[in-house]
């Protein structure tokens, strides 16, 4: 694992318990790395929001996901690449953390950049359902075929919502 070239500043904002400290980005990053499901929010061409669940992996200071080229999220990102990825826990349990990452989705088509991401995805989610390989600037499922275009989002801002008795709202600013 390489050292991050991104400086992340954490600050308390919003509704937080008295004396709450900002959640360090390392804690938010752990939530992102271990989360199974993310919710991607994009904007339709007519301005209406679109939200959908998906799988994603953290690699090289960015969050990566894939989708079919004809899927609504791919079409939305083609018109407006601004997006938000959210993950967390629906429980209000002490210490539970929800993470929101804001950024711009970039479609990545360079096979050399995609290979470690496909490997990371297969390692995280297993190859029973997802068994990606890289072919012609996209992911392809080893046994099912098909093409999935791949997006990278380098977060510019993040929010961490810690719940329970020590609730806090942290804003992370990513300085590149």
GINORUR-V261435 format. One record per residue. RES is the residue in one letter. SS is DSSP state (H for helix, E for strand, - for the rest). Layout:
BEGIN
RES_SS + RES_SS
END
This chain:
BEGIN
X_- + X_- + X_- + X_- + X_- + X_- + X_E + X_E + X_E + X_E + X_E + X_E + X_- + X_- + X_- + X_- + X_- + X_- + X_- + X_- + X_- + X_- + X_- + X_- + X_H + X_H + X_H + X_H + X_H + X_H + X_H + X_H + X_H + X_H + X_- + X_- + X_- + X_E + X_E + X_E + X_E + X_E + X_E + X_- + X_- + X_- + X_- + X_- + X_E + X_E + X_E + X_E + X_E + X_E + X_- + X_- + X_E + X_E + X_E + X_- + X_- + X_E + X_E + X_E + X_E + X_E + X_E + X_- + X_- + X_- + X_- + X_H + X_H + X_H + X_H + X_H + X_H + X_H + X_H + X_- + X_- + X_E + X_E + X_E + X_E + X_E + X_E + X_- + X_- + X_- + X_- + X_- + X_- + X_- + X_- + X_- + X_E + X_E + X_E + X_E + X_E + X_E + X_E + X_E + X_E + X_E + X_E + X_E + X_- + X_- + X_H + X_H + X_H + X_H + X_H + X_H + X_H + X_H + X_H + X_H + X_H + X_H + X_H + X_H + X_H + X_- + X_- + X_- + X_- + X_- + X_- + X_E + X_E + X_E + X_E + X_- + X_- + X_E + X_E + X_E + X_E + X_- + X_- + X_- + X_E + X_E + X_E + X_E + X_E + X_E + X_E + X_E + X_E + X_- + X_- + X_- + X_E + X_E + X_E + X_E + X_E + X_E + X_- + X_- + X_- + X_- + X_- + X_E + X_E + X_E + X_E + X_E + X_E + X_E + X_E + X_-
END
